[in-house]
């Protein structure tokens, strides 16, 4: 991407981060542009790789998952095996440096949170 983002691009990106499912006409109105220039800017932002993908934000409670955790893991052989067993509850994983080799975000129901508690190495 050769061009630096201008203020209109930044306003468009803020609006799309709030709700990317809205029609482009609504985004254009919110950022003070007409439909066509806003649509062209969004297409350029996608083509340049600034907008990588769009994702749905889920309501965890409506899915029956009442508990959101950030779990720090040391990557022992036992721990990796236990984490693999709990992968349906883990929504994302990040590598890190330092004492813990992985940080995971898990969302689970209170009744099934013991699965994650057992991931601790003996």
N, C-alpha and C positions, 0 to 999 in steps of 0.2 A: 504494500500500500504506500504510494508515494505522497498522497495528500494527507495533511494533518486534519483531524476532525474539527469542524467549526462549531459554533454555538448551536446552530440548527440541528446538526448531526447529533450533538450531545442531548438536546431536548428530545429528539426522536428516540434515541436509545433509552433515555429515562422512561418515556411513555411505554415503549415496548417491554421494558423490564417490569413495569407495573402490571400490564396485561397485553400480551402479544396476540391474543385472540380477537381483539377489537378490529373492526373494519378500518382500512387505511384512511377512510374519510374522517373517522373519529380521531385517529392519531393526528392527522393533518390539522384538524380544527384545534386540538389541544396544544399543538406546537406553533400555531400561527402561520401555517403554510396552506396553499391550495393542494388539492388532491394529487395532481400530476407531479409536481416537484417533490412532494413527500414520497410518493410511490417510487420515483426514480432514485431518490436518496436511499430508501430502504433496500432497493435492488442492488445499488452500488455497495452498500454496507455488507450485504450478503455475499456479493461477488468478491469483495476484498477480504472476506473472512473475518470481518469484525463481528458480524452475527453468525455464529457457528451453527446453532440449532435452536429450536424452541422446545420448551418442556412444560408439562403440566405440573402445577403445584397441588399436591394432594392434601386433603384434610385427614390427618392421621387418626383423629378421634372418631370420625365417621367410619373409618375402616376398622375400628375396634382396637386401635393401638394407642394406649393412653400414656405411654412412657417414652420419652426421647432421651437417649443417653449418648455421651461421648466417652468412648472406651479407649484407653491406652494399652497397647499390647506389647509384650516382649515376644519375639518370634522364636520360641522354643519349639521343638518338634511336636510335643504334646499340645501346646497352645494352638499351633497351626491346624492340627487335626480337629480340635474342639471348635475352632472358629468356623471351619468348613461345615460342621454340623449345624451351625446357627446362621448360615448365610441367608436364609429366608427373612431374617429379622434385620440384617445389616444392610443399610441403604447406601453407604458410601465408605470408602477406605482411602486414607492418605498415607504415603510413606513420609517418615520424618527421620531426622538425625538425633542422636542423643541416646538416653537410657531406654526409651521406648522406640521400637522400630516401626510400629504401625499405630495410626489413630483411626478409629472406626466410629461412624455415626450409626446408631441402631435405634429403631423405633419398634416398640413391642407392647403387647398387652401386659398388664400387671401379673396375670396368671402365668404367662410364659416367660417372664423375665428371669426365672431361675436358670433357664438354659444358658443365658449369657453369664450369669454369676458362676456357673460351673466351668467357664472357660479359663479360670485362674489355674495356673499350673500348681500341682501338689508340692 
